[in-house]
Amino acid sequence: MAKMKPIYLRYLLIFALILAVALILMFNTSKLPSINEKKQKETMQNIKLPTNFGIKVFASGLGKSFSLPGPNSGPRFMGFYKDTLFVSIPKSGVIVALPDIDNDAKADRAIKVIDSLDNPHGIAFLGDTIYVANEKSVISAKMNPDLTADRSSVRKLFDLPGGGGHWTRTIRIYNGSIYVSVGSSCNVCVEENPQRASILKCSLEGKCEVFAGGTRNAVGFVFGKNGTLYATENSRDLLGDDLPPDEINIIKKGKDYGWPYCYGKNIEDPEYGDGKCTSREPSFIDLQAHSAPLGIAINYGDDFHEEYKGKMFVAYHGSWNREIPTGYKIVSIDIKTKEVSDFSIGWLTKDNKVLGRPVDVIFDKNGMMYVSDDNAGMIYKIFYEN
């Protein structure tokens, strides 16, 4: 058999390289499919914002694009890495990157960062490392230049309790420590595991302690510029349409925030009250019961009008068991006066039709807002129009 000439061998190697790159791109990136155009148009027409604010669909078809259709299978919590928006899609077991190279307020494509995860929810970055809070563990991995995670570098840092009613785990990194919120295993009960209904503080090597307890389901939390830790709180069900209030809490080390014994301003729970509520931390702000506050962010950017500088924004996922539905919106909160105001409404129509369910809210470096919607499978971009 004749030897292959060097020039043919060179062409063969080039072809093999091109084929390999094409296969990698095919399996790790995808175009973003549009959801039903009629429904998307109805949703966008129904959303109301303050004067001079605009909203666009930054990404759609998330969740459904990974072969898991149906409600609440879409994008949840977000984070930025190298000016690119990343989002978790728990029911698909993936983290997705959504680059907008041409800056047209619309993601160009979806890059599958890492998959085969266990209900991934919270994501955070430190340097070139991504941290993911799965239901039962926190993992880390090094990032590749193409915005995928280096599979060979994946490490499990520590375990988390799984199962029960609240499976989401949210993660933040602050001053070199990892903070993780873990919800309760039930609607209302006395937990045997102290890591349940708490916020944990862990080292980067995975050594953890309970930072604060009595937080039934603090899905979202954020550090202010002065280091103050604010957290949302989803309170218990089955006490009627207007009790107990959902909450915003200021989380401090070693403090207990009452659940299951008390709620709100240290009001005793009718079933579990123990006469010791005065020794626990009262809520910072009471919110309408069953609003289901999830994502929380503070606006320090320059895009929004000056009146919104330093204000807190909270995503209300919306009620599931209230006679008259509530939530399904974004509110702004004046931290000094504690005044809560509607900022963006319309995911619930006047005849109580659900068009979407806001989950997380985050600001980019320019101060523009992004909102994830796990029901409609979309991410919205909200900005100020001069």
C-alpha positions in Angstrom: 0.0 0.0 0.0 1.4 3.4 -1.0 2.2 5.9 1.7 -0.1 8.9 2.0 1.5 12.1 0.6 2.3 14.7 3.3 0.0 17.3 1.5 -3.0 14.9 1.7 -2.2 14.1 5.3 -2.2 17.8 6.1 -5.6 18.2 4.4 -7.0 15.3 6.3 -5.8 16.7 9.7 -7.4 20.1 8.8 -10.7 18.4 7.9 -10.7 16.4 11.1 -10.0 19.6 13.2 -12.9 21.5 11.4 -15.2 18.5 12.0 -14.3 18.4 15.7 -14.9 22.1 16.2 -18.3 21.8 14.4 -19.3 18.9 16.6 -18.4 20.8 19.8 -20.4 23.8 18.7 -23.3 21.7 17.7 -23.6 20.0 21.1 -22.8 23.0 23.3 -24.6 25.9 21.6 -28.0 26.3 20.1 -30.2 29.0 18.6 -32.8 30.3 21.0 -36.2 29.2 19.8 -39.0 31.7 20.0 -42.0 30.8 22.1 -45.5 31.1 20.6 -45.4 34.6 19.0 -49.0 35.3 19.9 -48.4 34.6 23.6 -45.2 36.5 23.6 -46.9 39.5 22.1 -49.7 39.3 24.6 -47.3 39.1 27.5 -45.2 42.1 26.3 -48.3 44.2 25.6 -49.6 43.5 29.1 -46.5 44.4 31.1 -46.6 48.0 32.5 -43.6 50.0 33.6 -43.0 53.5 34.9 -42.8 56.4 32.4 -39.8 56.3 30.1 -38.9 52.7 30.8 -38.7 50.1 28.1 -38.7 46.3 28.1 -37.5 43.7 25.5 -37.3 39.9 25.4 -33.6 39.2 25.9 -34.1 35.4 25.5 -37.0 33.1 25.0 -37.6 29.3 24.7 -35.4 28.6 27.7 -36.3 25.3 29.3 -38.4 24.3 26.3 -35.3 24.4 24.2 -33.9 21.6 26.3 -36.8 19.3 25.7 -38.7 20.0 29.0 -41.9 21.8 28.1 -44.5 22.9 30.6 -44.9 25.5 33.3 -42.1 26.5 35.6 -39.4 24.5 33.8 -37.6 27.7 32.6 -34.8 30.0 33.7 -34.3 30.7 37.4 -31.3 32.5 39.0 -28.8 34.5 37.1 -25.2 35.8 37.3 -22.7 37.7 35.2 -19.2 36.4 34.1 -17.1 38.6 31.7 -20.2 40.7 30.9 -22.1 37.6 29.8 -25.4 36.7 31.5 -25.6 33.1 32.9 -28.7 31.5 34.1 -29.7 28.2 35.7 -32.4 26.0 34.2 -33.0 23.5 37.1 -35.5 21.2 35.5 -33.1 20.7 32.6 -30.1 20.2 34.9 -28.1 22.9 33.0 -26.4 26.2 33.3 -26.6 28.3 30.2 -24.6 31.3 29.0 -26.4 34.0 26.9 -23.9 36.2 25.1 -25.1 39.4 23.3 -22.1 40.1 21.1 -23.8 42.8 19.0 -25.4 44.6 22.0 -28.9 44.6 20.5 -30.5 43.7 23.8 -31.1 40.1 22.6 -29.1 37.0 23.3 -27.3 35.7 20.2 -27.4 32.1 21.2 -27.5 29.7 24.2 -24.2 28.0 25.3 -24.6 25.0 27.4 -22.0 25.7 30.2 -22.4 22.5 32.1 -25.2 19.9 32.2 -26.3 16.7 34.0 -26.6 18.6 37.3 -29.0 18.0 40.2 -31.6 20.8 40.1 -29.0 23.5 39.8 -30.3 26.9 41.0 -27.9 29.4 42.4 -24.7 30.4 40.5 -21.8 32.6 41.4 -18.3 33.4 40.1 -15.0 34.1 41.7 -12.2 34.8 39.3 -12.4 32.2 36.6 -14.3 29.7 38.7 -18.0 29.0 38.6 -19.9 27.9 41.7 -23.2 26.1 41.4 -25.7 25.3 44.1 -27.4 22.0 43.3 -30.2 20.7 45.4 -27.8 18.4 47.4 -24.4 19.9 46.9 -22.3 22.9 45.9 -19.8 22.3 43.1 -17.1 24.4 41.4 -15.4 24.3 38.0 -12.9 26.3 36.1 -14.2 28.3 33.1 -13.0 27.7 29.6 -12.5 30.7 27.2 -15.5 29.6 25.2 -17.8 30.1 28.3 -18.1 26.4 29.0 -17.1 24.8 32.2 -14.0 22.5 32.3 -15.5 19.2 33.1 -12.2 17.8 34.3 -12.0 20.5 37.0 -15.4 19.9 38.6 -15.2 19.5 42.4 -17.9 18.8 44.9 -17.2 21.3 47.7 -19.8 20.2 50.2 -23.1 18.4 50.6 -26.5 20.0 51.3 -29.7 18.4 52.6 -32.0 17.4 49.8 -35.7 16.3 49.5 -38.7 17.9 51.1 -40.8 20.7 49.8 -38.2 23.4 49.1 -35.4 22.3 46.8 -33.9 25.5 45.6 -30.4 26.5 46.8 -29.2 30.0 46.2 -25.5 31.0 46.4 -23.5 34.2 46.9 -19.8 34.8 47.4 -18.9 37.7 49.7 -15.5 38.5 51.2 -14.0 35.1 50.3 -16.9 33.1 51.8 -19.7 31.1 50.2 -23.2 31.8 51.5 -26.0 29.3 50.7 -29.7 29.5 51.5 -31.5 26.2 52.3 -35.2 26.1 52.5 -37.4 24.0 54.9 -38.4 20.4 54.2 -42.1 21.2 54.9 -44.7 23.9 55.1 -44.4 24.2 58.9 -42.5 21.8 61.2 -39.6 21.6 63.6 -36.6 20.6 61.6 -34.2 17.9 62.8 -31.4 19.1 60.5 -30.1 22.5 61.6 -29.0 23.3 58.0 -32.7 23.3 57.0 -34.5 26.7 57.0 -31.2 28.5 57.3 -28.4 30.4 55.5 -25.0 28.7 55.6 -21.6 30.4 55.6 -18.9 28.2 54.1 -15.2 28.5 53.3 -14.0 28.0 49.7 -12.7 24.6 50.8 -16.2 23.6 51.9 -16.3 23.9 55.7 -19.7 25.2 56.7 -21.6 26.6 59.6 -25.2 27.9 60.1 -24.9 31.6 59.7 -28.5 32.3 60.6 -31.6 30.1 61.2 -35.4 30.3 61.3 -35.6 31.4 57.6 -38.3 29.1 56.2 -37.3 29.7 52.6 -35.0 32.6 51.9 -34.8 31.9 48.2 -33.1 35.2 47.3 -30.5 37.3 49.1 -28.1 40.1 48.3 -25.3 42.0 50.0 -25.6 45.8 50.0 -22.5 48.0 49.5 -22.1 48.4 53.3 -22.1 44.6 53.7 -25.7 44.4 55.0 -27.3 41.1 54.0 -30.9 41.3 52.8 -33.0 38.2 52.2 -36.5 37.4 50.9 -38.6 35.1 52.9 -41.5 32.9 51.7 -43.7 32.4 54.8 -45.9 29.4 55.6 -49.2 28.5 54.0 -52.7 27.5 55.3 -53.3 30.5 57.6 -55.7 32.3 55.2 -55.3 34.7 52.3 -53.5 37.4 54.3 -51.4 35.7 56.9 -48.6 35.3 57.5 -46.8 38.1 55.6 -44.0 37.3 53.4 -40.9 39.2 54.4 -37.6 41.0 53.7 -35.1 40.3 56.5 -31.8 41.8 57.4 -29.7 38.7 58.1 -27.1 38.8 60.9 -24.8 36.1 62.2 -26.1 33.9 64.9 -29.7 35.3 64.7 -32.9 33.3 64.5 -35.7 34.7 62.3 -38.6 32.8 64.0 -39.9 30.1 61.7 -41.7 27.9 62.6 -42.6 29.5 66.0 -43.4 33.1 64.8 -43.6 35.3 61.8 -43.4 38.9 60.8 -43.0 41.3 63.7 -42.5 38.4 66.1 -46.2 37.3 65.9 -46.6 33.8 67.4 -47.6 31.0 65.0 -51.0 29.7 66.1 -49.8 26.1 65.9 -46.1 26.3 66.9 -45.9 29.5 69.0 -43.6 28.8 72.0 -43.8 32.0 73.9 -40.2 33.0 73.0 -40.8 35.2 69.9 -39.4 38.3 71.7 -36.0 36.6 71.6 -36.1 36.2 67.9 -35.5 38.7 65.0 -38.5 40.5 63.7 -38.9 41.0 59.9 -37.4 44.1 58.4 -40.3 44.6 56.0 -43.6 42.8 55.8 -45.0 42.0 52.3 -48.4 40.8 51.1 -48.9 37.2 52.1 -48.4 34.6 49.3 -46.6 37.0 47.0 -43.7 34.5 46.9 -40.8 37.0 46.8 -37.8 35.3 45.2 -35.0 37.3 43.5 -33.7 40.5 45.1 -31.2 43.1 43.9 -30.1 46.6 44.7 -29.7 49.2 42.0 -26.3 50.9 42.1 -26.0 51.5 38.3 -26.4 54.5 36.1 -29.1 53.4 33.6 -32.2 53.9 35.7 -33.5 57.3 36.6 -31.9 58.9 39.7 -34.9 58.3 41.9 -34.3 54.5 41.7 -30.6 54.7 42.8 -30.0 52.6 45.9 -33.5 51.1 45.8 -34.1 47.4 46.2 -36.0 45.4 43.6 -37.8 42.1 44.3 -39.4 39.6 42.0 -42.8 38.3 43.2 -43.2 34.8 41.7 -46.9 34.9 42.6 -49.4 33.0 44.7 -50.6 29.5 44.1 -53.2 29.1 46.9 -54.7 32.5 47.5 -58.4 33.0 46.6 -57.6 36.3 44.9 -54.2 35.8 43.2 -51.4 38.2 44.2 -47.8 38.8 43.1 -46.6 38.2 39.5 -44.7 41.4 39.4 -41.5 43.4 40.3 -41.6 45.8 43.1 -39.2 48.5 44.2 -38.5 49.1 47.9 -37.0 52.2 49.5 -34.7 50.8 52.1 -34.8 53.9 54.2 -38.6 54.4 54.4 -39.5 50.7 53.8 -42.1 51.9 51.2 -43.0 49.1 48.7 -44.1 50.2 45.2 -45.1 48.4 42.1 -42.4 48.8 39.4 -43.4 46.3 36.7 -46.8 44.6 36.6 -48.8 42.6 34.0 -47.7 39.0 34.3 -51.1 38.5 35.8 -54.0 39.9 33.7 -57.1 41.6 35.1 -59.1 38.4 34.7 -56.3 36.5 36.6 -54.7 34.8 33.6 -51.1 34.0 34.3 -48.7 35.1 31.5 -45.5 34.5 33.4 -43.9 34.3 36.8 -40.9 36.5 37.6 -38.1 34.7 39.5 -34.8 36.6 39.7 -33.8 40.2 39.1 -30.2 41.3 38.4 -28.4 44.4 37.1 -25.6 44.5 34.6 -22.6 46.8 34.9 -24.5 49.6 33.1 -27.4 49.4 35.5 -29.9 47.7 33.1 -32.2 45.1 34.7 -32.7 41.5 33.7 -35.7 39.5 34.9 -36.0 35.7 34.6 -39.4 34.0 34.1 -39.5 30.3 34.7 -43.2 30.0 33.5 -42.9 31.7 30.1 -39.3 30.5 29.6 -38.0 34.0 29.0 -35.6 36.6 30.3 -36.5 40.3 29.9 -34.3 43.3 29.8 -35.6 46.5 31.3 -33.9 49.9 30.7 -34.5 53.6 31.0 -35.3 55.5 27.8 -34.4 59.2 27.9 
